[in-house]
Amino acid sequence: MEHTPYRVQDGERPSTAVVNSIADYEDASPDDIGPRLYDVIDPDALDSLFRPRVDGAARGGGKAVFRYRGYEITYESDGWIHITDDSTPPADASGTAPADE
């Protein structure tokens, strides 16, 4: 399992940041990422969840977790996106099962 964090850039909408984080992870163009995010979740709802409060203060303590492109995506209110790729075996995995004793 591989875990990769991505920091949301100033002014970047959460929905855009999710696509950009995956493009960065896959070393691809955001335009090449498919299916489109709106085929999986409502991008406007994601943006609304993490929009700053009316007084301009950041929202705190929340997160959204969903699956997209085979990854588990965790968007945290502190501006971090975590991509967890369950298809990648851990670095210390040998690929063999222990022998029965």
Secondary structure, 3 states (H helix, E strand, C coil): CEEEEEECCCCCCHHHHHHHHHHHHHCCCHHHCCCCHHHCCCHHHHHHHCCCCCCCCCCCCCEEEEEECCEEEEEECCCEEEEEECCCCCCCCCCCCCCCC
